[in-house]
Structure formats: C-alpha cells, structure tokens
Amino acid sequence: MSAAYVVSLAALERNARILRETADAAGCKLVLALKGFSCWKAFDTIRPYLDGCCASGLWEGLLARDYFGKHVVTYSPGYTEEDIRELCEFTHHLDFNSLSQWFRFRGIVMTHPRFKSGELLCGLRVNPQCSTGSTPLYDPCVAGSRLGITADQLEGVDLTGLSGLHFHTLCEQNSDDLEKTLVAVEEKFGHLLRSEQFTYLNMGGGHWITKPFYDRALLARLVQETKAKYGVEVWLEPGEAAAIHTGVLRSTVLDVFESAGHKLVILDISATAHMPDVLEMPYRPDVFLVDRHEPPVEQESLPAVTFPGEFYHPAGDPSSNPALRDPEAAFIYRIGGPTCLAGDVTGDFAFHRPLEVGDVIVFDDMAHYTMVKTTTFNGVKHPAIVLQRPDGTLETIREFGYADFRDRLA
C-alpha cells in the first residue's frame, strides 16, 4: 500500500458509543465538529449515536445537511449575505461571532419563515476571557482575540432575536478546565442565561471525552448543574474526541542519508502538507516501524489500525529518554517529508534497527485534524483515504492524482 490515511470504522463506533453514553448521562445534545473530522463516507457508522453536526460555515453546513441528515449547528467568524440566505434554508442553530454581523443580517434572518416558526434559532459566541490551555495558537481567550464577544460589549445592547450563547475555549482538555470556564461564564454572562430569552448554551468543543483519563462524571455533573441553574438546553460539539485513536497515516521510506552528524529519512508523506498539527500545535505523533518478521520484545502499544502479518515497533523519543541519546544504543533518525520546506520535519525518532528504503513507517492518531487540513503544496502526492471495516477488510474511498493538483488552482 502506498501512502494512505487508514481509518478504523470499529474504532469510530467505539468513540461514538462513548459520546452517546456521555450525552445521555449529562442530559445534553452532542454534535460532531466537522472541522476536526469530515470524512463523510464514514458518517453511517457514527450517525446513529450523535445528534448532528457542527459546521464552521456554509460548506460544512451543506456537507452536514447532505450526508449526516440531523441537526446542523453553524458558527463562523464571518458570513456573507449569500451564506446567510442559504444557511437560513437548512441550519437549525446559526451563531454569530460579533454584534456587527448580527445587526447586519438579523433582518434577513428574523423575517425568514424558519426563524418565525422556531425551526431556526440564533445565538452569539461569547468570550469569557478565561484561558485554561497552554498553546496560544489555540486559545480563543487571548487578549485581542477575534473569536467571541466580551461581556462589556453586550451592556445595554438590544439582543432581540437571539436565544443562545456559545463559547468555545478548550482544546484537548479535561472537564476540570470546563469547570473553571463555567465560573467565568456565570460571572460575565449568567444574567443573560437566567433570562427567559435565552434557551440554549453551546459549550463548544475541545472536550477530550473519549480519552481514558477524561472525567466524564464531572462533565455530566457540570452539564446537569448548568441546565438546572439557567433552564437552558446544553450542546457540546467535540471533533477530536470523535476521531481520536481511530486512524493512522502509513508512509514509505524514500531515502536514508547523513548530514552534519544526523541520520536523515525522507518519507513519501509530509508534515506540512499531510499532518500540519505536527508543526502548528506542535504535536509529536507516536511512530511505529512495520516489520513482517521480527516481533517487538514487548508490545506495550499498537497503532490505531493494524494489519494481519505485521509487527509494530514503537520509535522512541531521544529527547525524553537519555538511554536513547547514545548513537550506539539506538538508531536515531530525523524524519522529514518530500517538500522543499526546510522545516518539513516530524522530529527525531529512535528505532530498533537501521532504516532502509522501502520500510513502512506508521504515524498514529492521524484521523482528526489531518485530512481536513491537507494541501497539495509542492505538488507532493496526496495520500489515499482508506476505511478499515470491522471485519478487517479495506475499502479505498478516495485516491488522488495529478488532476486533483492541476485543477485545484485553475
């Protein structure tokens, strides 16, 4: 198999079941954030367990309408009039990022038959100014954030037509950070939520609900307390939690060489083009070397997707394990992609043997925030997209060719 994203439908269903159980325990609605995972040919597997989709604008909204077919929650930092008119035809929640956008379009929205009938509800994204994350790039509460309205902007403003508030402050975080955020929400926006006008509260995404360590009991309690306090319906919109630990990116070694004392490997996949969060977060993926003959001495972990007849040797992290820094004790390679970007590097990894051209390297946890972000930068070949069915059979649902690169810009 050449370079490919391989997604396990069984693992997707496992996550979806956890999300459904959590939503039922909390008494809330839970939708899939398409910005994290929008592989629509896998929707049949997760649709029965979720209440719908969260869209970041018109195109994701159309995808949700056409292929998921349940509730559509839409929020964007900026809409055009054309977006608004089309979204009014099918979305169920339409949340705005600023008062200026709401005032500009509320006449269109409030005169629409679906708004008048109550089928379309509108809300505002608010900024509780409560930072709990560690990566500024993913923190919507930093000073000067363009995401959400601060409490001072709402003082004395006519909010007629709005019935919901929406905040999204988390990124790969546990429910204790949600608890801290809700304290700030109460302080700054509690008076609005207590009014009869507001009927729903969207707590956004970033909840790591399907992680083994995630405190789902605390989440359920927080949602229940919020509903009781304000008398509102609560919505959650996880993206990563739906697809985490469900997919891999398989790659092949194209070249092995040395430079300035470093052993270097070039793969047929790219960090910048195919898994940009490696550079943006930054994020260090778990990496495995595939071997068909020699099993690992101890198999403490496996990638999310495995194939019969393959053994998976985890690569170590030389920066965190002193034993791996000795070149004679480990085979340390700097993994890079085939683009001309100097920084197209995944990192330094220690393997159990020397790497060779043709070796297969597997990057774990590559279903979320990868396929939705990929590019054809440098004309690098795009990995195929493959689904692994519960019985282990594989279905290639998308292959990319020269025409995909050529036609993207003309």
HELIX and SHEET records of a PDB file:
HELIX    1   1 LEU A    9  ALA A   26  1                                  18    
HELIX    2   2 TRP A   40  ALA A   42  5                                   3    
HELIX    3   3 PHE A   43  ILE A   46  1                                   4    
HELIX    4   4 ARG A   47  TYR A   49  5                                   3    
HELIX    5   5 LEU A   58  TYR A   67  1                                  10    
HELIX    6   6 GLU A   81  LEU A   87  1                                   7    
HELIX    7   7 LEU A   99  MET A  110  1                                  12    
HELIX    8   8 PRO A  113  LYS A  116  1                                   4    
HELIX    9   9 PRO A  136  TYR A  138  5                                   3    
HELIX   10  10 ALA A  151  LEU A  154  5                                   4    
HELIX   11  11 SER A  175  ARG A  194  1                                  20    
HELIX   12  12 ARG A  216  TYR A  230  1                                  15    
HELIX   13  13 GLU A  240  ALA A  243  1                                   4    
HELIX   14  14 ALA A  271  HIS A  274  1                                   4    
HELIX   15  15 ASP A  277  GLU A  280  1                                   4    
HELIX   16  16 PRO A  322  LEU A  324  5                                   3    
HELIX   17  17 PHE A  377  GLY A  379  5                                   3    
HELIX   18  18 TYR A  402  ASP A  407  1                                   6    
SHEET    1   A 7 PHE A 311  PRO A 314  0                                        
SHEET    2   A 7 VAL A 287  ASP A 291 -1                                        
SHEET    3   A 7 VAL A 360  ASP A 364 -1                                        
SHEET    4   A 7 GLY A 247  SER A 259 -1                                        
SHEET    5   A 7 ALA A   4  SER A   8 -1                                        
SHEET    6   A 7 ALA A 384  GLN A 388  1                                        
SHEET    7   A 7 LEU A 394  ARG A 398 -1                                        
SHEET    1   B 9 LYS A  29  LEU A  30  0                                        
SHEET    2   B 9 GLU A 233  LEU A 236  1                                        
SHEET    3   B 9 TYR A 200  ASN A 202  1                                        
SHEET    4   B 9 GLY A 164  HIS A 166  1                                        
SHEET    5   B 9 LEU A 121  ARG A 125  1                                        
SHEET    6   B 9 HIS A  93  PHE A  96  1                                        
SHEET    7   B 9 HIS A  71  SER A  76  1                                        
SHEET    8   B 9 GLY A  52  ALA A  55  1                                        
SHEET    9   B 9 LEU A  32  ALA A  33  1                                        
SHEET    1   C 7 PHE A 311  PRO A 314  0                                        
SHEET    2   C 7 VAL A 287  ASP A 291 -1                                        
SHEET    3   C 7 VAL A 360  ASP A 364 -1                                        
SHEET    4   C 7 GLY A 247  SER A 259 -1                                        
SHEET    5   C 7 HIS A 262  LEU A 267 -1                                        
SHEET    6   C 7 PHE A 331  GLY A 336  1                                        
SHEET    7   C 7 VAL A 345  PHE A 351 -1                                        
END                                                                             
